[in-house]
Amino acid sequence: MNIIGISAYYHDSAACLVQDGRIVAAAQEERFTRKKHDAGFPLQAIRYCLAEASLGAADIDHVVFYDKPFLKFERLLETYLAFAPRGFQSFATSLPVWIKDKLFQKSVLVRELQEQLDQGVDWSSRLLFSEHHHSHAASAFFPSPFEEAAVLTMDGVGEWTTTSLAIGRGNSLDIHREIHFPHSLGLLYSAFTHYTGFKVNSGEYKVMGLAPYGEPRFADKIKEHLIDLREDGSFRLNMAYFDYCTGLTMTNSRFDELFGGPARKAEAQLTQREMDLAASVQAVTEEVVIQLAKGIRKSTGQRNLCLAGGVALNCVANGKLLRERVFDHIWVQPASGDAGGAIGAALGAHHILLGQPRSVGPGDTMSGSYLGPAFAQDDIEARLRRAGAVFTTLDDDALIDATADALARGCAVGWHQGRMEFGPRALGGRSILADPRSPSVQKQLNLKVKYRESFRPFAPSVLREDVQDWFDIDVDSPYMLMVADVAKERQSPMTAEQQKLFGIDKLNVPRSSIPAITHVDYSARIQTVHADTNPRYHRLISRFKELTGCPVLVNTSFNVRGEPIVCTPEDAFHCLMGTGIEFLAVGNCVMRKEDQDPALLRDYRNAYELD
């Protein structure tokens, strides 16, 4: 049984292939088109999934779309009627798009499948639809290592649902409770993303990274005026301060008045006010998530919790929830956003609609999230030659030695190995790596390699067997979705003068023996690296440990600001030639910047202006 799951037409389009209940392949369309957050029909992602399993289009038994467009249109229509005549402009703006493309999405999908894949297939009879939050819940529970669990999904909005509680048992998944639009924790966070000058649906992680530079001095004001939080974690928003139901922006003038002025303009100077706003909405989000979890534990008695939806990518809240010990075990879908809905749609059809059994092993079934394309060594060499790269091909041992030596010498290293990751995190397949012991690496990587805001923190990859020696965490974190403090013995105490610093000035104070991955609150977003899921990356970190005594590397996604994570060897080479990366390893090929043709240099800095 071959099932293709699709997420598309909103943001982060993706496709997934589930074959007899096993996740064979999954990828986001943006990685192939090079268009960040590509929302189009995921044709290239589907073609990749089929190629990975050596299938033709006619071999697909079902195509499952991750939400139900008619229900979304019902929400749009009912929302307008509830607020009419206010909001007519917003309704009139969106209606033509719905009439042309979204309302009749089944016919749009059938046409795309016929024209792009195979005209001879009766796609109409093979096309299925899943509800949005059911897709999220299925993506969280079915790949999890639990036979039974509570499943909490939280995002902006699906059709009507913004938050849901389900109970998963074996191959069943039953929705128990929901919170409906317009009351949304995700949209509350997005409102502050907009208000602090970042882009909604992509800048939320910037707000999370900015929060430790501020103080949550607006948190009480948010709880007093914007959100009514109940004891069981359910909540309602005060819509008098928001404009997303009826307008074309997230917030209104009353919101501006409450927080002392208009929204920060994109690219404008960040001030302490934005930092404090970020800290405040982050604190409230953490409180809501923990309160929801406590209510779920009390009402269901479940000992395991699965998380999905965009809010589940808030790894700081996940880390706080973990430390609260509300549940015995927590598992977060690594592609918790809309892209992951493709996995849930396919798995939900397999287990629920078709009634197929589910087997649970000692670990999850996400294959480390290494579900994207890999490239054979001879293909890598041919592609790099066509791109004009000057490279040396090494055997495995020499590759590891050369890369670890480059890292120990302070080089920024591009690392393109094996299958590409599915989801927003680079996990050692498509990563930029560096030495975490350097106090200057964090700023240099942001400004000279990633071309992004200097305040943005970097994550550590650490050998699983060494994690507790370096970080205050006692569980696995393979998907970089848990934040914990650097171990006390690794922290550097601040002087009295340093403790007086505030805002971005905090950035210049080394906080630990691995300052490049230590945020200003001594925290880090941890990835534990396993020899069984990524043996080459594990070997590299182990060799770096032999050279330096440190089993940790800086790991950030292999891209520059404004571009998706690299997919192909050519993408990796172009990134080398347009950034401050000094050393690149693609398969067994290594490249040094100084050996390359200067005529191939690219200037990404002009394309993506810094904040």
Salt bridges, closest charged atoms under 4 A:
ASP12 OD2 - HIS11 ND1 2.86
ASP12 OD1 - HIS37 ND1 2.81
GLU30 OE2 - ARG31 NE 3.33
GLU52 OE2 - ARG419 NH2 3.92
ASP67 OD2 - LYS72 NZ 2.83
ASP67 OD2 - HIS132 ND1 3.74
ASP101 OD1 - LYS100 NZ 3.62
GLU148 OE2 - ARG169 NE 3.37
ASP155 OD2 - HIS132 NE2 2.95
ASP155 OD1 - HIS133 NE2 2.75
ASP155 OD2 - HIS136 NE2 3.30
GLU178 OE1 - HIS180 NE2 2.83
GLU224 OE2 - HIS225 NE2 3.68
ASP228 OD2 - ARG230 NE 3.06
ASP232 OD2 - ARG177 NH1 3.61
GLU267 OE2 - ARG561 NH2 3.22
GLU274 OE2 - ARG273 NH1 3.31
ASP276 OD2 - ARG217 NE 2.50
GLU286 OE1 - LYS320 NZ 2.69
GLU287 OE1 - LYS223 NZ 2.96
GLU324 OE1 - LYS294 NZ 3.74
ASP328 OD1 - ARG297 NH1 3.85
ASP328 OD2 - ARG303 NE 2.60
ASP338 OD2 - HIS11 NE2 3.85
ASP338 OD1 - HIS132 NE2 3.48
ASP338 OD1 - HIS136 NE2 3.67
ASP379 OD2 - ARG383 NE 3.07
GLU381 OE1 - ARG385 NH2 3.53
ASP396 OD1 - ARG536 NH2 2.80
ASP397 OD1 - ARG539 NH2 2.59
ASP401 OD1 - ARG543 NE 3.03
ASP405 OD2 - ARG409 NE 2.90
ASP435 OD2 - ARG437 NH2 2.64
GLU453 OE2 - LYS206 NZ 3.00
GLU453 OE1 - ARG456 NH1 2.79
GLU465 OE2 - HIS538 NE2 2.94
ASP466 OD2 - LYS545 NZ 2.92
ASP474 OD2 - ARG325 NH2 2.93
ASP476 OD1 - ARG464 NE 3.16
ASP476 OD2 - HIS530 NE2 2.83
GLU497 OE1 - LYS500 NZ 3.97
GLU546 OE1 - ARG543 NH1 2.82
GLU570 OE1 - ARG383 NH1 3.05
ASP571 OD2 - ARG34 NH1 3.79
ASP611 OD2 - ARG264 NH2 3.92
ASP611 OD1 - ARG561 NH2 2.90
